[in-house]
Amino acid sequence: MQNRFGLKDGVMLVLLLTVATLVVLGMFGNDRVLEQVQQVESKVG
């Protein structure tokens, strides 16, 4: 029986996981920036 999981599949899986991780980290980073902006706005006004 032929192995159905090839090198291309492994590379695509790693790329997909990398992109998903970057998206999640980007979302958390945007949350931090938003909190900092809100703190500065509350100090100013």
ChimeraX commands (.cxc) that place a marker at each C-alpha (Angstrom):
marker #1 position 0.00,0.00,0.00 radius 0.5
marker #1 position 1.28,3.45,-0.94 radius 0.5
marker #1 position 2.02,6.04,1.72 radius 0.5
marker #1 position -0.44,8.90,1.15 radius 0.5
marker #1 position 1.33,11.46,3.36 radius 0.5
marker #1 position 4.15,12.89,1.29 radius 0.5
marker #1 position 6.76,15.59,1.68 radius 0.5
marker #1 position 4.51,18.18,0.03 radius 0.5
marker #1 position 1.76,17.44,2.55 radius 0.5
marker #1 position 4.18,17.87,5.43 radius 0.5
marker #1 position 5.44,21.20,4.10 radius 0.5
marker #1 position 1.89,22.46,3.56 radius 0.5
marker #1 position 0.93,21.42,7.10 radius 0.5
marker #1 position 3.91,23.28,8.58 radius 0.5
marker #1 position 3.09,26.39,6.53 radius 0.5
marker #1 position -0.56,26.26,7.58 radius 0.5
marker #1 position 0.35,25.97,11.26 radius 0.5
marker #1 position 2.85,28.82,10.92 radius 0.5
marker #1 position 0.28,31.12,9.33 radius 0.5
marker #1 position -2.33,30.22,11.95 radius 0.5
marker #1 position 0.17,30.94,14.76 radius 0.5
marker #1 position 1.10,34.31,13.24 radius 0.5
marker #1 position -2.57,35.27,12.95 radius 0.5
marker #1 position -3.23,34.41,16.60 radius 0.5
marker #1 position -0.13,36.30,17.77 radius 0.5
marker #1 position -1.14,39.27,15.65 radius 0.5
marker #1 position -4.57,39.33,17.26 radius 0.5
marker #1 position -3.04,39.38,20.76 radius 0.5
marker #1 position -0.62,42.12,19.66 radius 0.5
marker #1 position -3.48,44.27,18.38 radius 0.5
marker #1 position -5.29,43.82,21.70 radius 0.5
marker #1 position -2.24,45.11,23.57 radius 0.5
marker #1 position -1.93,48.14,21.30 radius 0.5
marker #1 position -5.62,48.92,21.75 radius 0.5
marker #1 position -5.29,48.75,25.54 radius 0.5
marker #1 position -2.30,51.13,25.46 radius 0.5
marker #1 position -4.18,53.59,23.24 radius 0.5
marker #1 position -7.16,53.52,25.61 radius 0.5
marker #1 position -4.87,54.18,28.60 radius 0.5
marker #1 position -3.29,57.16,26.87 radius 0.5
marker #1 position -6.70,58.54,25.89 radius 0.5
marker #1 position -7.95,58.23,29.47 radius 0.5
marker #1 position -4.86,60.12,30.75 radius 0.5
marker #1 position -5.27,62.88,28.14 radius 0.5
marker #1 position -9.00,63.41,28.29 radius 0.5
marker link #1:1,2 radius 0.2
marker link #1:2,3 radius 0.2
marker link #1:3,4 radius 0.2
marker link #1:4,5 radius 0.2
marker link #1:5,6 radius 0.2
marker link #1:6,7 radius 0.2
marker link #1:7,8 radius 0.2
marker link #1:8,9 radius 0.2
marker link #1:9,10 radius 0.2
marker link #1:10,11 radius 0.2
marker link #1:11,12 radius 0.2
marker link #1:12,13 radius 0.2
marker link #1:13,14 radius 0.2
marker link #1:14,15 radius 0.2
marker link #1:15,16 radius 0.2
marker link #1:16,17 radius 0.2
marker link #1:17,18 radius 0.2
marker link #1:18,19 radius 0.2
marker link #1:19,20 radius 0.2
marker link #1:20,21 radius 0.2
marker link #1:21,22 radius 0.2
marker link #1:22,23 radius 0.2
marker link #1:23,24 radius 0.2
marker link #1:24,25 radius 0.2
marker link #1:25,26 radius 0.2
marker link #1:26,27 radius 0.2
marker link #1:27,28 radius 0.2
marker link #1:28,29 radius 0.2
marker link #1:29,30 radius 0.2
marker link #1:30,31 radius 0.2
marker link #1:31,32 radius 0.2
marker link #1:32,33 radius 0.2
marker link #1:33,34 radius 0.2
marker link #1:34,35 radius 0.2
marker link #1:35,36 radius 0.2
marker link #1:36,37 radius 0.2
marker link #1:37,38 radius 0.2
marker link #1:38,39 radius 0.2
marker link #1:39,40 radius 0.2
marker link #1:40,41 radius 0.2
marker link #1:41,42 radius 0.2
marker link #1:42,43 radius 0.2
marker link #1:43,44 radius 0.2
marker link #1:44,45 radius 0.2
view
